Amino acid sequence: MRDDFDAIPDPDGRRGAPGTMLVRIYHDIGLAAVADALNLLTVEFDPELKHSLQRGEFYLITADPAIARPEMA
């Protein structure tokens, strides 16, 4: 899994705007959540989108399985 958010291109080609890192993280999380909810097969996506989904899944998956209980859903 890749955690290099610098690999995500900015739409206008600029870096350094104060909220761009959070925007990219939220974008990846949103993509991963939608792909998970719709049970999409990620093998059909292009490599850049696959990496974005992998980064987003990192934030969606609980690190400690003992913490994730069914009643928390």
C-alpha positions in Angstrom: 0.0 0.0 0.0 1.2 3.5 -0.8 1.0 6.4 1.6 2.7 8.9 -0.6 0.1 11.6 -1.0 2.5 13.6 -3.0 1.8 11.2 -5.9 -1.7 12.6 -6.1 -1.7 15.4 -8.7 -3.4 18.6 -7.9 -6.0 19.7 -10.4 -4.3 23.0 -11.2 -0.7 21.7 -10.9 0.1 23.8 -7.8 1.1 22.5 -4.5 1.3 24.2 -1.1 -2.2 25.4 -0.7 -3.1 25.0 3.0 -5.9 22.4 2.6 -4.7 20.3 -0.3 -3.4 17.5 1.8 -6.8 17.1 3.7 -8.7 17.4 0.4 -6.7 14.6 -1.1 -7.0 12.4 2.0 -10.8 12.9 2.1 -11.0 12.2 -1.6 -9.2 8.9 -1.2 -11.4 8.0 1.8 -14.6 8.9 -0.1 -13.5 6.8 -3.1 -12.7 3.8 -0.9 -16.0 4.1 1.0 -18.1 4.2 -2.2 -16.2 1.3 -3.8 -16.7 -0.7 -0.6 -20.4 0.2 -0.4 -21.0 -0.7 -4.0 -18.8 -3.8 -3.9 -16.8 -2.7 -6.9 -14.0 -4.8 -8.2 -10.9 -2.6 -8.2 -9.2 -4.7 -10.8 -11.1 -2.8 -13.5 -9.7 0.6 -12.5 -6.6 2.3 -13.8 -3.5 2.1 -11.6 -3.7 5.6 -10.3 -7.3 5.1 -9.1 -6.3 1.7 -7.5 -3.6 3.5 -5.5 -6.0 6.1 -4.4 -8.4 3.4 -3.2 -5.7 1.7 -1.3 -4.7 4.9 0.5 -8.4 5.5 1.3 -8.9 1.9 2.6 -6.0 2.5 5.0 -8.2 5.0 6.9 -11.3 2.9 6.7 -9.9 -0.3 8.2 -9.6 -0.4 11.9 -6.1 -1.2 13.0 -7.1 -3.4 15.9 -9.8 -6.0 15.0 -10.7 -6.3 18.7 -11.9 -2.7 18.7 -14.3 -3.3 15.7 -17.4 -4.7 17.2 -20.7 -5.3 15.3 -22.6 -2.9 17.6 -20.3 0.0 16.5 -21.7 -0.1 13.0 
